[in-house]
Amino acid sequence: MKRDELLKKAAELGFRLFEPEARPDAARTLAEVARSGDARLMEGFPVMLAAAAEKGGFDPAAARGDLGRGERAAFDELVLLSAACYLSAGEKTGWARRLSEGFPRAALKDRLAKLESGGNLKVGGVSLRAEKLLSNLLVYRRGKRSSEKEALAEREELGLEYAMSQVFSPGQKALFLKKLRHEKLSKTEREYFSRVVKKKAQALANEELHRLARKLFE
């Protein structure tokens, strides 16, 4: 796999150096990163491994099958370092726990101590920065949480828009929102709001009606 293609595949597993094109073969991409000798890519290995595991696309046996003996040692060390990174970051998901359980406790403890003490770690003859292994993962986790919050907010907003459209006409909805924002209403708007929109809003605010409506969907 050429380096440019590998960088693009790495981006698809969460380590964004380029825009993603298509869903990668996660096992092959991780194997190629381990054999690449590229420190920057290898420092993003914990991010890519996490992204693959979350999507159910990580098969260690498949990844190791593409590698020679020395390359497998580098791959195994990157996976072990990743497991230590997850422990340091407090990652408690099922896949992270299973990954950690696959290594001796002493080995995990040793890598965790090395990561948290800073400095460089040798993997397959390549010097990796402990702080970059950890910071790349923390940036990824923050970005993921932010994306999830944005998606949730968007779904909630769409749900509210749909619900309002079932109760108010476009003009009534605009007037309702204008009133909420404490914007000045014209005399005609005030009269219409009191005569029509306010009555609908009062009905929506009725707790008993709200309870009965929810009961219909239980």
BELSUL-V308397 format. One record per backbone hydrogen bond with DSSP energy under -0.5 kcal/mol. NH is the residue of the N-H (numbers start at 1). CO is the residue of the C=O. If there is no record, write none. Layout:
# BELSUL-V308397
nh={NH/NH}
co={CO/CO}
This chain:
# BELSUL-V308397
nh={6/7/8/9/10/11/12/13/13/14/15/16/17/26/29/30/31/32/33/34/35/36/36/37/39/42/43/44/44/45/48/49/50/51/52/53/54/55/56/57/59/63/64/65/66/66/67/72/73/74/75/76/77/78/79/80/81/82/83/84/85/86/87/88/89/90/90/91/97/98/99/100/101/102/102/103/108/109/110/111/112/113/114/115/116/117/118/118/121/123/126/128/128/130/130/133/134/135/136/137/138/139/140/141/142/143/144/145/146/147/148/149/150/151/152/153/154/155/156/157/158/159/160/161/162/163/164/165/166/166/167/167/168/173/174/175/176/177/178/179/180/181/182/183/190/191/192/193/194/195/196/197/198/200/201/202/203/204/205/206/206/210/211/212/213/214/215/216/217/218}
co={2/3/4/5/6/7/8/9/10/11/10/14/15/24/25/26/27/28/29/30/31/32/33/33/37/38/39/40/41/42/44/45/46/47/48/49/50/51/53/52/57/59/60/61/62/63/64/68/69/70/71/72/73/74/75/76/77/78/79/80/81/82/83/84/85/86/87/86/93/94/95/96/97/98/99/100/104/105/106/107/108/109/110/111/112/113/114/115/128/126/123/121/126/119/128/129/130/131/132/133/134/135/136/137/138/139/140/141/142/143/144/145/146/147/148/149/150/151/152/153/154/155/156/157/158/159/160/161/162/163/163/164/164/169/170/171/172/173/174/175/176/177/179/178/186/187/188/189/190/191/192/192/193/196/197/198/199/200/201/202/203/206/207/208/209/210/211/212/214/215}
